[in-house]
């Protein structure tokens, strides 16, 4: 009877903790993705008005993009409407052509962009169009691709999991 009580108590804690973990993970991913999207949309407006696409040395836009990559522990890439990489916070792809269906879709179809969470690599990615408001048609000048790390959020989840396991063991021992 005692063993049955221990199993029921411990399993209840574990089921409850699994639900909490799933909710936390979902909320954390949405939060980081939302912050990355908000930042990228703001920078898209700055880029569309600053002339950055024609000359990446103008103003502080490049520095701001690199700082954002550091803050979000990720990467920021700016691609023009010809799919040429104008700016890359890692400096790996500058001048190269970037072809991905998400980028092409964002440029060719006036879209709201793209979001993706990669749980294995622990990052979220958003692609936001850079829209020129100087014409009637609101032409798409390019896109910002922003990757933000989810490693800190996932580490918190692992720590929570460990605390719950310890709690379940203590509860099992005490009952």
C-alpha positions in Angstrom: 0.0 0.0 0.0 2.8 2.4 0.9 4.5 1.7 -2.5 1.2 2.5 -4.3 0.9 5.8 -2.4 4.5 6.7 -3.3 4.0 5.9 -6.9 0.7 7.9 -7.1 2.2 10.9 -5.3 5.4 11.0 -7.4 3.6 10.4 -10.7 1.2 13.3 -9.9 4.1 15.6 -9.4 5.8 14.4 -12.5 2.7 14.8 -14.7 2.1 18.3 -13.2 5.7 19.3 -13.8 5.5 18.1 -17.5 2.6 20.4 -18.1 4.4 23.3 -16.5 7.5 22.6 -18.6 5.5 22.6 -21.8 3.8 25.8 -20.9 7.0 27.4 -19.9 8.8 26.3 -23.1 6.0 27.6 -25.3 5.8 31.0 -23.4 9.6 31.4 -23.5 9.8 30.6 -27.2 7.0 33.1 -28.0 8.6 35.8 -25.8 12.0 35.6 -27.4 10.5 35.2 -30.9 8.3 38.2 -30.3 11.2 40.3 -29.0 13.3 39.4 -32.1 10.4 40.2 -34.5 9.8 43.5 -32.8 13.4 44.5 -33.0 13.8 43.3 -36.6 10.6 45.3 -37.6 12.0 48.4 -36.0 15.4 48.0 -37.7 13.6 47.3 -41.0 12.0 50.8 -40.7 15.3 52.4 -39.9 17.1 50.7 -42.8 14.3 51.6 -45.3 14.7 55.3 -44.4 18.5 55.5 -43.9 20.0 54.5 -47.2 21.7 51.5 -45.5 20.9 49.1 -48.3 22.9 51.3 -50.8 25.8 52.0 -48.4 26.3 50.0 -45.3 28.9 52.4 -44.0 26.3 55.2 -43.5 25.2 55.9 -40.0 25.3 53.6 -37.0 22.9 51.0 -38.4 25.6 48.4 -38.9 26.8 48.8 -35.3 23.3 48.6 -34.0 22.6 45.4 -35.9 25.8 43.8 -34.5 24.9 44.9 -31.0 21.5 43.3 -31.3 23.2 40.1 -32.5 25.3 40.2 -29.3 22.4 41.0 -27.0 20.2 38.2 -28.4 23.2 35.9 -28.6 22.4 35.3 -32.2 22.9 36.6 -35.7 21.5 39.4 -37.9 21.7 39.2 -41.7 20.4 41.9 -44.1 19.6 40.7 -47.6 18.6 43.0 -50.5 15.9 42.3 -53.0 18.4 40.7 -55.4 19.1 38.1 -52.6 22.6 39.5 -52.0 23.8 39.6 -48.4 24.4 43.3 -47.6 25.3 42.8 -43.9 26.0 39.9 -41.6 26.9 40.2 -37.9 29.2 37.1 -38.3 30.7 38.6 -41.5 30.6 35.2 -43.2 28.1 35.8 -46.0 28.5 39.4 -47.0 28.4 39.8 -50.8 27.1 36.2 -51.3 23.7 35.3 -52.6 21.4 33.8 -50.1 18.7 31.6 -51.5 16.1 30.2 -49.2 12.4 29.7 -49.9 11.5 31.8 -46.8 13.6 34.7 -47.9 12.4 34.5 -51.5 8.8 34.3 -50.3 9.2 37.3 -48.1 10.7 39.4 -50.9 8.4 38.3 -53.7 5.2 38.0 -51.9 4.4 40.9 -49.6 4.3 38.7 -46.5 4.3 39.3 -42.8 7.6 37.5 -42.7 8.5 34.1 -41.2 9.1 32.6 -37.8 10.8 29.4 -36.9 11.9 27.8 -33.6 14.7 25.2 -33.8 14.6 23.3 -30.5 17.6 21.1 -31.3 19.8 24.1 -32.0 18.1 26.2 -29.4 17.4 29.3 -31.4 14.5 31.1 -32.9 14.6 32.8 -36.3 12.5 35.6 -37.8 12.5 37.0 -41.3 11.0 40.5 -41.7 10.6 42.4 -44.9 12.3 45.8 -45.3 9.7 47.9 -47.0 10.4 51.1 -48.9 7.6 53.6 -48.0 8.9 56.1 -50.6 6.8 54.7 -53.4 3.0 54.2 -53.7 3.4 50.4 -53.9 5.5 50.0 -50.8 8.2 48.0 -52.6 10.2 45.4 -50.6 13.8 46.4 -50.5 15.0 43.2 -48.8 14.7 41.3 -45.5 16.3 41.1 -42.1 17.0 37.6 -40.9 17.4 37.6 -37.1 18.3 34.6 -35.0 18.1 34.7 -31.3 19.3 32.1 -28.8 16.9 30.1 -26.6 19.7 28.5 -24.7 19.1 30.5 -21.4 15.4 29.7 -21.5 16.1 26.0 -22.1 18.7 25.9 -19.3 16.1 27.3 -16.9 13.7 24.5 -18.0 16.4 21.9 -17.3 17.0 23.4 -13.8 13.3 23.4 -13.1 13.1 19.7 -14.2 16.0 18.8 -11.8 14.2 20.7 -8.9 11.0 18.8 -9.6 12.8 15.4 -9.6 14.4 16.2 -6.3 11.1 17.3 -4.9 9.4 14.1 -6.1 12.1 12.0 -4.5 11.8 13.9 -1.2 8.0 13.6 -1.2 8.3 9.9 -2.0 10.7 9.4 0.9 8.7 11.5 3.4 5.4 9.8 2.7 
